[in-house]
């Protein structure tokens, strides 16, 4: 059995990007430019990247309401 080296990250039905396993963590590559602040950031694990994408999306949604 093999382990996955890349994971898709979705937030509220939006494809935020993928995280790819690399030495030292997981690198985030955005697929939606709304998440550009996360592009090429390195996270310790997939869960941390997913939380960052959710938090980023929440900030975007809050800014649109203002």
Short mmCIF file of the C-alpha atoms (twelve columns), coordinates in Angstrom:
data_MODEL
# 
_entry.id   MODEL 
# 
loop_
_atom_site.group_PDB 
_atom_site.id 
_atom_site.type_symbol 
_atom_site.label_atom_id 
_atom_site.label_alt_id 
_atom_site.label_comp_id 
_atom_site.label_asym_id 
_atom_site.label_seq_id 
_atom_site.Cartn_x 
_atom_site.Cartn_y 
_atom_site.Cartn_z 
_atom_site.pdbx_PDB_model_num 
ATOM 1  C CA . UNK A 1  0.000   0.000  0.000  1 
ATOM 2  C CA . UNK A 2  1.266   3.509  -0.822 1 
ATOM 3  C CA . UNK A 3  0.595   6.792  0.888  1 
ATOM 4  C CA . UNK A 4  -0.635  9.831  -0.989 1 
ATOM 5  C CA . UNK A 5  1.825   12.616 -1.722 1 
ATOM 6  C CA . UNK A 6  -0.760  15.258 -2.674 1 
ATOM 7  C CA . UNK A 7  -4.131  16.281 -1.261 1 
ATOM 8  C CA . UNK A 8  -6.834  18.543 -2.663 1 
ATOM 9  C CA . UNK A 9  -8.082  21.275 -0.340 1 
ATOM 10 C CA . UNK A 10 -11.679 22.451 -0.736 1 
ATOM 11 C CA . UNK A 11 -13.370 25.204 1.242  1 
ATOM 12 C CA . UNK A 12 -17.139 25.732 1.074  1 
ATOM 13 C CA . UNK A 13 -17.263 24.029 -2.334 1 
ATOM 14 C CA . UNK A 14 -14.339 26.069 -3.725 1 
ATOM 15 C CA . UNK A 15 -11.168 24.334 -4.857 1 
ATOM 16 C CA . UNK A 16 -8.512  26.224 -2.881 1 
ATOM 17 C CA . UNK A 17 -5.574  24.196 -4.144 1 
ATOM 18 C CA . UNK A 18 -3.447  21.165 -3.438 1 
ATOM 19 C CA . UNK A 19 -0.792  20.420 -0.859 1 
ATOM 20 C CA . UNK A 20 2.152   18.312 -1.927 1 
ATOM 21 C CA . UNK A 21 4.406   16.395 0.444  1 
ATOM 22 C CA . UNK A 22 7.950   17.668 0.455  1 
ATOM 23 C CA . UNK A 23 10.873  17.530 2.832  1 
ATOM 24 C CA . UNK A 24 9.852   19.315 5.985  1 
ATOM 25 C CA . UNK A 25 6.121   19.498 5.316  1 
ATOM 26 C CA . UNK A 26 3.453   20.110 2.716  1 
ATOM 27 C CA . UNK A 27 3.642   22.900 0.144  1 
ATOM 28 C CA . UNK A 28 0.367   24.612 -0.804 1 
ATOM 29 C CA . UNK A 29 -0.235  25.368 -4.494 1 
ATOM 30 C CA . UNK A 30 -3.362  27.454 -5.085 1 
ATOM 31 C CA . UNK A 31 -5.884  26.647 -7.793 1 
ATOM 32 C CA . UNK A 32 -8.125  29.638 -7.013 1 
ATOM 33 C CA . UNK A 33 -6.338  32.970 -6.973 1 
ATOM 34 C CA . UNK A 34 -8.533  34.109 -4.049 1 
ATOM 35 C CA . UNK A 35 -6.235  31.920 -1.915 1 
ATOM 36 C CA . UNK A 36 -3.029  33.461 -3.337 1 
ATOM 37 C CA . UNK A 37 -1.758  34.425 0.132  1 
ATOM 38 C CA . UNK A 38 -1.286  30.708 0.806  1 
ATOM 39 C CA . UNK A 39 0.551   29.957 -2.445 1 
ATOM 40 C CA . UNK A 40 3.799   28.028 -1.847 1 
ATOM 41 C CA . UNK A 41 3.505   28.264 1.934  1 
ATOM 42 C CA . UNK A 42 4.778   25.190 3.741  1 
ATOM 43 C CA . UNK A 43 2.674   23.553 6.457  1 
ATOM 44 C CA . UNK A 44 3.621   20.837 8.929  1 
ATOM 45 C CA . UNK A 45 0.681   18.643 7.922  1 
ATOM 46 C CA . UNK A 46 -2.420  18.542 5.729  1 
ATOM 47 C CA . UNK A 47 -4.733  19.503 8.595  1 
ATOM 48 C CA . UNK A 48 -2.791  22.682 9.241  1 
ATOM 49 C CA . UNK A 49 -3.033  23.639 5.553  1 
ATOM 50 C CA . UNK A 50 -6.764  22.935 5.526  1 
ATOM 51 C CA . UNK A 51 -7.321  25.086 8.633  1 
ATOM 52 C CA . UNK A 52 -5.323  27.932 7.061  1 
ATOM 53 C CA . UNK A 53 -7.459  27.759 3.904  1 
ATOM 54 C CA . UNK A 54 -10.677 27.797 5.948  1 
ATOM 55 C CA . UNK A 55 -9.474  30.763 8.016  1 
ATOM 56 C CA . UNK A 56 -8.413  32.621 4.883  1 
ATOM 57 C CA . UNK A 57 -11.800 32.030 3.274  1 
ATOM 58 C CA . UNK A 58 -13.582 33.246 6.425  1 
ATOM 59 C CA . UNK A 59 -11.557 36.478 6.355  1 
ATOM 60 C CA . UNK A 60 -12.434 36.978 2.681  1 
ATOM 61 C CA . UNK A 61 -16.132 36.428 3.389  1 
ATOM 62 C CA . UNK A 62 -16.052 38.858 6.337  1 
ATOM 63 C CA . UNK A 63 -14.363 41.540 4.226  1 
ATOM 64 C CA . UNK A 64 -17.027 41.207 1.527  1 
ATOM 65 C CA . UNK A 65 -19.775 41.820 4.097  1 
ATOM 66 C CA . UNK A 66 -18.338 45.174 5.121  1 
# 
